[in-house]
Amino acid sequence: MAQRLLIDLVLSEELCTDRDHARNLILRGNVYVNGHRASKPAASVSTDAVITLEDNRRAVSRAGQKLEFAFDTWHLDVNDRVAADVGGSRRGFHGMPALPRRTPGICHRGRQGTAQLEDT
């Protein structure tokens, strides 16, 4: 029976968006292995283990949580709108994943530097 790190299994099962998100979910106690709460990202786990996720948050980051809150509080409709994240950090603005769930027309992410737009 092959073994892998829990964080790698969570990523391969596509239960989260990136390695940082996977690590945070595990450390918060939101990941279960065969029905038992897992708490160590580097735990060695069988590749045939059943990995489940209990995540109450829809947004990955604090910025995403704030954006979701604004959408819900003020009933903002971004359907068929153009969204832009200007002045993003090296990894971009983490609120952007909240937008596709709301089906905007187009999302652009601008990174520091020049001529660096990324369609999402």
C-alpha positions as CSV (number, residue, x, y, z in Angstrom):
1,M,0.0,0.0,0.0
2,A,1.6,3.3,-1.1
3,Q,1.8,6.3,1.3
4,R,1.8,10.0,0.5
5,L,1.8,13.2,2.6
6,L,-1.7,14.2,3.6
7,I,-1.3,17.7,2.1
8,D,-0.4,16.1,-1.3
9,L,-3.5,13.8,-1.1
10,V,-5.8,16.8,-0.4
11,L,-4.4,18.6,-3.4
12,S,-4.6,15.6,-5.7
13,E,-8.2,15.1,-4.7
14,E,-8.8,18.7,-5.7
15,L,-10.4,19.5,-2.4
16,C,-8.7,22.9,-2.3
17,T,-7.2,25.6,-4.5
18,D,-3.5,25.5,-3.5
19,R,-0.9,24.1,-1.1
20,D,-1.5,27.0,1.4
21,H,-5.2,26.4,1.4
22,A,-4.7,22.7,2.0
23,R,-2.3,23.3,4.9
24,N,-4.8,25.8,6.5
25,L,-7.7,23.3,6.1
26,I,-5.7,20.5,7.8
27,L,-4.4,22.7,10.6
28,R,-8.0,24.0,11.3
29,G,-9.2,20.4,11.6
30,N,-11.4,20.5,8.5
31,V,-9.8,17.4,6.9
32,Y,-10.8,13.9,7.8
33,V,-9.0,10.7,6.9
34,N,-11.2,7.6,6.9
35,G,-13.6,9.5,9.2
36,H,-11.0,10.7,11.7
37,R,-9.9,14.3,12.0
38,A,-6.4,14.9,10.6
39,S,-4.2,17.7,12.1
40,K,-0.8,17.3,10.5
41,P,-0.2,18.3,6.9
42,A,3.0,16.1,6.7
43,A,1.2,13.0,8.1
44,S,1.9,9.9,6.0
45,V,-1.4,8.5,4.7
46,S,-2.3,5.5,2.5
47,T,-3.2,6.5,-1.1
48,D,-6.4,4.5,-0.8
49,A,-7.6,6.4,2.3
50,V,-10.9,8.3,2.1
51,I,-10.2,12.0,2.4
52,T,-13.2,14.2,3.2
53,L,-13.4,17.9,3.8
54,E,-15.6,20.0,6.2
55,D,-15.1,23.6,5.3
56,N,-17.6,26.2,6.3
57,R,-15.8,29.0,4.6
58,R,-16.3,29.5,0.9
59,A,-13.4,32.0,0.4
60,V,-9.8,31.1,0.6
61,S,-8.4,34.2,2.2
62,R,-9.4,37.1,4.4
63,A,-9.7,39.3,1.3
64,G,-12.1,36.8,-0.3
65,Q,-14.1,36.6,2.9
66,K,-14.5,40.4,2.9
67,L,-15.6,40.3,-0.7
68,E,-18.1,37.6,-0.1
69,F,-19.5,39.6,2.9
70,A,-19.8,42.7,0.7
71,F,-21.6,40.7,-2.0
72,D,-24.1,39.2,0.5
73,T,-24.6,42.3,2.7
74,W,-25.2,44.8,-0.1
75,H,-26.8,42.3,-2.6
76,L,-24.2,43.1,-5.2
77,D,-24.9,41.6,-8.6
78,V,-21.8,40.9,-10.7
79,N,-23.5,38.9,-13.3
80,D,-22.2,39.8,-16.8
81,R,-20.0,42.5,-15.3
82,V,-16.3,43.1,-15.8
83,A,-14.1,42.7,-12.7
84,A,-10.6,43.9,-12.2
85,D,-8.0,43.3,-9.6
86,V,-5.4,46.1,-10.0
87,G,-2.1,46.2,-8.1
88,G,-2.2,42.6,-7.1
89,S,0.7,41.1,-5.2
90,R,2.9,38.3,-6.6
91,R,0.2,35.7,-6.0
92,G,-2.6,38.0,-6.9
93,F,-5.7,39.1,-5.0
94,H,-7.2,36.2,-3.2
95,G,-10.7,37.7,-3.4
96,M,-10.9,36.9,-7.1
97,P,-11.9,33.3,-6.6
98,A,-15.2,34.7,-5.1
99,L,-16.1,36.3,-8.4
100,P,-16.4,33.3,-10.7
101,R,-18.9,31.7,-8.2
102,R,-21.0,34.8,-8.9
103,T,-20.6,34.4,-12.7
104,P,-19.2,37.7,-13.8
105,G,-18.7,38.3,-17.5
106,I,-14.9,38.7,-17.3
107,C,-12.3,38.8,-14.5
108,H,-8.9,40.4,-15.1
109,R,-6.0,40.2,-12.7
110,G,-3.2,42.7,-12.9
111,R,0.1,42.0,-11.3
112,Q,2.9,44.3,-10.3
113,G,5.0,45.3,-13.3
114,T,3.9,46.2,-16.8
115,A,1.7,44.4,-19.3
116,Q,0.8,41.5,-17.0
117,L,-2.9,40.8,-17.3
118,E,-4.3,37.3,-16.7
119,D,-7.8,36.3,-17.7
120,T,-9.6,34.0,-15.2
